[in-house]
Amino acid sequence: MAHEAFRRFSMRTNLLNVFSETDAAPAGCVVSVVNENISVYLDLRGSLSAEAEREKLVKKMEEVQKQKEKLWKKMNASGYKDKVPAKIQEDNEAKLKSLEQEFSALALASEHIKET
């Protein structure tokens, strides 16, 4: 899995550290959400602007929110349950759940920047 590949790579370099889901976010870092399963913590100390990173996160949150709304509207359209094949309905439900998780991760990352 990708997590194991990152862990192996991190053993070869001091530029990458792998954390578990239960580890606290490192101090002085911002989070870049790759997807609902992977987040990258960037060390800002002496380099990047926290506010600029937060603005990027807010923009990404807006994009994800638009995707969620568009998919939700599609899934709640008249006749959707009757006309759309079950497999596509399942795929759309999974996609909506993924978008919701990604949005939550982005919101958490944005809050983390505020605290930094």
C-alpha positions as CSV (number, residue, x, y, z in Angstrom):
1,M,0.0,0.0,0.0
2,A,1.0,3.6,-0.4
3,H,1.4,4.1,3.4
4,E,4.0,1.3,3.5
5,A,5.9,2.8,0.5
6,F,6.0,6.2,2.2
7,R,7.3,4.5,5.4
8,R,10.1,2.6,3.5
9,F,11.1,5.8,1.7
10,S,11.1,7.8,5.0
11,M,13.7,5.3,6.4
12,R,16.1,6.4,3.6
13,T,15.8,10.2,4.1
14,N,15.3,12.7,6.8
15,L,13.0,14.8,4.5
16,L,10.0,12.6,5.0
17,N,8.3,11.4,8.2
18,V,5.3,9.1,8.3
19,F,2.7,9.6,11.0
20,S,-0.3,7.4,11.9
21,E,-3.8,8.7,12.0
22,T,-3.7,9.0,15.8
23,D,-0.5,11.1,15.9
24,A,-0.9,14.8,16.6
25,A,-0.1,17.2,13.7
26,P,3.5,18.4,14.0
27,A,3.9,22.0,15.4
28,G,4.7,24.7,12.9
29,C,3.3,22.7,10.0
30,V,0.4,23.1,7.6
31,V,-1.5,20.3,6.0
32,S,-2.0,19.7,2.3
33,V,-4.7,17.1,1.8
34,V,-3.9,14.8,-1.1
35,N,-7.2,12.8,-0.7
36,E,-9.4,11.5,2.1
37,N,-6.7,9.0,3.1
38,I,-3.5,11.0,2.7
39,S,-2.4,14.3,4.2
40,V,1.0,15.9,3.8
41,Y,2.3,18.1,6.6
42,L,4.6,20.9,5.4
43,D,7.0,22.5,7.8
44,L,6.5,26.3,7.6
45,R,9.1,27.4,10.0
46,G,11.1,30.0,8.2
47,S,9.8,29.2,4.8
48,L,6.2,29.5,3.7
49,S,3.4,31.9,4.7
50,A,0.8,30.3,6.9
51,E,-1.9,32.6,5.6
52,A,-1.1,31.8,2.0
53,E,-1.3,28.1,2.7
54,R,-4.6,28.7,4.5
55,E,-6.0,30.5,1.5
56,K,-5.1,27.6,-0.7
57,L,-6.9,25.3,1.7
58,V,-10.0,27.5,1.7
59,K,-10.0,27.6,-2.2
60,K,-9.7,23.8,-2.3
61,M,-12.5,23.5,0.2
62,E,-14.7,25.6,-2.0
63,E,-13.9,23.4,-5.0
64,V,-14.7,20.2,-3.0
65,Q,-17.9,21.8,-1.7
66,K,-19.0,22.6,-5.3
67,Q,-18.3,19.0,-6.3
68,K,-20.3,17.7,-3.4
69,E,-23.3,20.0,-4.2
70,K,-23.3,19.0,-7.9
71,L,-23.2,15.3,-7.0
72,W,-25.8,15.7,-4.3
73,K,-28.1,17.5,-6.7
74,K,-27.6,14.8,-9.4
75,M,-28.3,12.1,-6.8
76,N,-31.5,13.8,-5.6
77,A,-32.9,14.6,-9.1
78,S,-36.3,13.3,-10.0
79,G,-36.1,9.8,-11.3
80,Y,-32.5,9.2,-10.3
81,K,-33.3,6.1,-8.1
82,D,-35.4,4.5,-10.9
83,K,-33.4,5.5,-14.0
84,V,-29.7,5.2,-12.9
85,P,-28.2,1.8,-12.6
86,A,-27.5,0.5,-9.1
87,K,-23.7,0.3,-9.7
88,I,-23.6,4.0,-10.7
89,Q,-25.7,4.9,-7.7
90,E,-23.2,3.0,-5.5
91,D,-20.3,4.7,-7.1
92,N,-21.9,8.1,-6.6
93,E,-22.5,7.3,-3.0
94,A,-18.9,6.3,-2.5
95,K,-17.7,9.4,-4.3
96,L,-19.9,11.7,-2.1
97,K,-18.6,10.0,1.0
98,S,-15.0,10.5,-0.3
99,L,-15.7,14.2,-1.0
100,E,-17.2,14.6,2.5
101,Q,-14.1,13.0,4.1
102,E,-11.8,15.2,2.0
103,F,-13.8,18.3,3.0
104,S,-13.5,17.4,6.6
105,A,-9.7,16.8,6.3
106,L,-9.3,20.2,4.6
107,A,-11.4,21.9,7.3
108,L,-9.2,20.3,10.0
109,A,-6.1,21.4,8.2
110,S,-7.4,25.0,7.9
111,E,-8.1,25.0,11.6
112,H,-4.6,23.7,12.3
113,I,-3.1,26.6,10.4
114,K,-5.1,29.1,12.5
115,E,-3.7,27.5,15.6
116,T,-0.1,27.6,14.3
